[in-house]
Amino acid sequence: MKDHDSKTLSNTQRAARDLRRMILSGELPAGTDHLESELAETLGMSRTPIREAALMLESRGLLEMRPRKGVRILPVSTEDMREIYDILTELESLAAQRAAEAGYSEVELALLATSISQMDQAIATEDLEAWAEADELFHKELVRLGGNKRIEAIVAMMSDQVRRARATTLFIRPLPVQSNEDHRAVFKAICEGQPEVARDRHRKHRLQAKRMLCEILEKHRLNSL
């Protein structure tokens, strides 16, 4: 959900946007409970758009609606992350393969190249938040280049949970130098039209990311926050 002028959004869209932002930023912490009336007062609107927005965010795994008890902000679940990364690994690896088969020009791959440069700059200055933004851009652009709208839609549906998990673990994970090398290898394979290399290298990258993320969540008990 992109930021738009509030005048162009319905109350439900505005509520969904604001609640999502509050959850992802930690303003509504994982494990907390909130009445619809409380959230309505905070956002300055009636309970109806809050309820409709909560249903939208429930489908994205950010919260749980409970009859007569309001909403509960869900923790980052290790099991959810395993399942999500299993899906992302296969779909993004297929996208990498298709991108390598497409014969894109240097201009068409410019945004993917830019995201890698931004990640390198972020690592050099140890700016992990900038790295996370560039990493997200890389994966989003990779999926777009795969040319399958249904894959884009499925990946987008899980993006909020991935973003929350990354934000939770970002400052306690090792500096992601290897991740940058993996991205560069996938990009090289796409440029050189090597679909099997692109697919296999990206798959290896995602499997490693899944292992590291789940280990951190379990070690620090972040899934029980």
C-alpha positions as CSV (number, residue, x, y, z in Angstrom):
1,M,0.0,0.0,0.0
2,K,1.7,3.1,-1.2
3,D,1.4,6.5,0.4
4,H,-1.1,8.7,-1.5
5,D,-2.7,12.0,-0.7
6,S,-5.2,11.1,2.0
7,K,-8.0,12.8,0.0
8,T,-7.7,10.1,-2.7
9,L,-8.1,7.3,-0.2
10,S,-11.2,5.9,1.3
11,N,-11.3,5.7,5.1
12,T,-10.7,2.0,5.0
13,Q,-7.6,2.4,2.8
14,R,-6.3,5.1,5.0
15,A,-6.9,3.0,8.1
16,A,-5.1,0.0,6.5
17,R,-2.2,2.2,5.4
18,D,-1.8,3.8,8.9
19,L,-2.3,0.5,10.9
20,R,0.2,-1.2,8.6
21,R,2.8,1.5,9.1
22,M,2.2,1.4,12.9
23,I,2.7,-2.4,13.0
24,L,5.8,-2.4,10.8
25,S,7.4,0.5,12.8
26,G,6.7,-1.2,16.1
27,E,4.4,1.5,17.3
28,L,1.8,-1.3,17.6
29,P,4.2,-4.0,19.1
30,A,3.9,-7.7,18.5
31,G,1.8,-9.5,21.1
32,T,-0.3,-6.5,22.1
33,D,-4.1,-6.3,22.0
34,H,-6.1,-3.3,20.9
35,L,-9.8,-2.6,20.8
36,E,-11.4,-1.3,17.6
37,S,-12.6,1.7,19.5
38,E,-9.1,2.5,20.7
39,L,-7.6,2.3,17.2
40,A,-10.5,4.3,15.8
41,E,-9.8,7.1,18.3
42,T,-6.1,7.0,17.6
43,L,-6.7,7.4,13.8
44,G,-9.6,9.8,14.2
45,M,-12.3,7.7,12.4
46,S,-15.2,5.4,13.1
47,R,-14.9,1.7,13.9
48,T,-16.2,0.5,10.6
49,P,-13.1,1.3,8.5
50,I,-10.9,0.0,11.3
51,R,-12.7,-3.3,11.2
52,E,-12.5,-3.5,7.4
53,A,-8.8,-2.5,7.5
54,A,-8.1,-5.1,10.1
55,L,-9.6,-7.8,7.9
56,M,-7.2,-6.7,5.1
57,L,-4.2,-6.8,7.4
58,E,-5.2,-10.2,8.9
59,S,-5.0,-11.7,5.4
60,R,-1.4,-10.4,5.3
61,G,-0.5,-12.1,8.5
62,L,0.1,-8.9,10.5
63,L,-2.7,-9.2,13.1
64,E,-5.5,-11.5,14.3
65,M,-9.1,-10.4,14.8
66,R,-10.8,-11.8,17.8
67,P,-14.6,-11.5,18.4
68,R,-15.4,-9.0,21.1
69,K,-11.7,-8.6,22.0
70,G,-10.5,-6.4,19.2
71,V,-7.2,-7.3,17.4
72,R,-4.0,-8.8,18.5
73,I,-0.7,-7.9,16.7
74,L,0.9,-11.1,15.7
75,P,4.5,-12.0,16.6
76,V,7.0,-13.0,13.9
77,S,6.5,-16.7,13.8
78,T,9.5,-18.9,13.0
79,E,7.2,-21.5,11.4
80,D,5.5,-18.8,9.3
81,M,8.9,-17.6,8.1
82,R,9.9,-21.2,7.1
83,E,6.7,-21.6,5.1
84,I,7.0,-18.1,3.5
85,Y,10.7,-18.6,2.6
86,D,9.9,-22.0,1.1
87,I,7.5,-20.3,-1.3
88,L,9.7,-17.3,-1.9
89,T,12.6,-19.5,-2.7
90,E,10.8,-21.4,-5.4
91,L,9.0,-18.4,-7.0
92,E,11.9,-16.0,-6.9
93,S,14.3,-18.6,-8.3
94,L,11.8,-19.2,-11.2
95,A,11.7,-15.5,-11.7
96,A,15.5,-15.3,-11.9
97,Q,15.5,-18.1,-14.4
98,R,12.8,-16.4,-16.6
99,A,14.7,-13.1,-16.3
100,A,17.9,-14.7,-17.6
101,E,15.9,-16.3,-20.5
102,A,14.3,-12.9,-21.5
103,G,17.4,-11.3,-23.0
104,Y,17.1,-8.0,-21.3
105,S,19.2,-5.1,-22.3
106,E,21.6,-3.2,-20.0
107,V,19.0,-0.4,-19.8
108,E,16.2,-2.8,-18.8
109,L,18.4,-4.2,-16.1
110,A,19.5,-0.8,-14.8
111,L,17.3,-0.8,-11.7
112,L,18.6,-4.2,-10.7
113,A,22.2,-3.0,-11.1
114,T,21.4,0.2,-9.1
115,S,20.0,-1.9,-6.2
116,I,23.3,-3.8,-6.0
117,S,25.3,-0.6,-6.0
118,Q,23.2,0.7,-3.2
119,M,23.7,-2.4,-1.2
120,D,27.5,-2.2,-1.7
121,Q,27.4,1.5,-0.6
122,A,25.3,0.6,2.5
123,I,27.7,-2.2,3.5
124,A,30.7,0.1,3.1
125,T,29.1,2.6,5.6
126,E,27.5,-0.2,7.7
127,D,24.1,1.5,7.1
128,L,21.8,-1.5,7.6
129,E,18.6,0.3,7.1
130,A,19.8,1.5,3.7
131,W,20.9,-2.0,2.9
132,A,17.5,-3.4,3.8
133,E,15.8,-0.9,1.4
134,A,18.2,-1.8,-1.4
135,D,17.8,-5.5,-0.8
136,E,14.0,-5.1,-0.9
137,L,14.3,-3.3,-4.2
138,F,16.5,-6.0,-5.7
139,H,14.0,-8.8,-4.9
140,K,11.0,-6.8,-6.0
141,E,12.7,-5.9,-9.3
142,L,13.9,-9.5,-9.8
143,V,10.3,-10.7,-9.5
144,R,9.1,-8.0,-11.9
145,L,11.7,-9.0,-14.5
146,G,10.5,-12.6,-14.3
147,G,7.4,-11.4,-16.1
148,N,4.8,-13.4,-14.2
149,K,2.1,-11.2,-12.7
150,R,0.8,-14.1,-10.5
151,I,4.2,-14.6,-8.9
152,E,4.4,-10.8,-8.3
153,A,1.0,-10.9,-6.6
154,I,1.9,-13.9,-4.4
155,V,5.2,-12.4,-3.3
156,A,3.6,-9.0,-2.6
157,M,1.1,-10.7,-0.4
158,M,3.9,-12.0,1.9
159,S,6.1,-8.9,1.7
160,D,4.9,-7.4,5.0
161,Q,5.7,-10.4,7.1
162,V,9.2,-10.6,5.5
163,R,9.7,-6.9,6.1
164,R,8.8,-7.3,9.8
165,A,11.1,-10.3,10.2
166,R,13.9,-8.4,8.6
167,A,13.4,-5.4,10.8
168,T,13.3,-7.5,13.9
169,T,16.6,-9.3,13.1
170,L,18.4,-6.6,11.1
171,F,20.7,-5.3,13.8
172,I,21.6,-8.7,15.3
173,R,22.5,-10.5,12.1
174,P,26.0,-10.6,10.6
175,L,26.9,-7.9,8.2
176,P,25.3,-9.1,4.9
177,V,28.5,-9.2,2.8
178,Q,27.7,-12.6,1.4
179,S,24.2,-11.6,0.5
180,N,25.6,-8.9,-1.8
181,E,27.9,-11.4,-3.5
182,D,24.9,-13.7,-4.1
183,H,22.9,-10.8,-5.6
184,R,25.9,-9.9,-7.9
185,A,26.2,-13.5,-9.1
186,V,22.5,-13.7,-9.9
187,F,22.7,-10.4,-11.8
188,K,25.7,-11.6,-13.7
189,A,23.9,-14.8,-14.7
190,I,20.9,-12.8,-15.9
191,C,23.1,-10.5,-17.9
192,E,24.9,-13.4,-19.5
193,G,21.7,-15.3,-20.3
194,Q,22.4,-18.3,-18.0
195,P,19.0,-19.3,-16.7
196,E,20.0,-22.4,-14.8
197,V,22.8,-20.6,-13.0
198,A,20.5,-17.7,-12.1
199,R,17.9,-20.0,-10.7
200,D,20.3,-22.2,-8.8
201,R,22.3,-19.3,-7.3
202,H,19.2,-17.5,-6.2
203,R,17.8,-20.6,-4.7
204,K,21.0,-21.2,-2.7
205,H,20.8,-17.5,-1.5
206,R,17.3,-17.8,-0.3
207,L,17.8,-21.1,1.5
208,Q,20.8,-19.6,3.3
209,A,18.7,-16.5,4.2
210,K,15.9,-18.7,5.6
211,R,18.3,-20.7,7.7
212,M,19.9,-17.6,9.2
213,L,16.6,-15.8,9.8
214,C,15.0,-18.8,11.6
215,E,18.1,-19.4,13.7
216,I,18.1,-15.8,14.9
217,L,14.4,-15.8,15.7
218,E,14.8,-19.0,17.7
219,K,18.1,-18.1,19.4
220,H,16.8,-14.7,20.6
221,R,13.2,-16.0,21.1
222,L,12.0,-13.1,18.9
223,N,9.1,-15.3,17.7
224,S,7.6,-15.2,21.2
225,L,7.6,-11.4,21.6
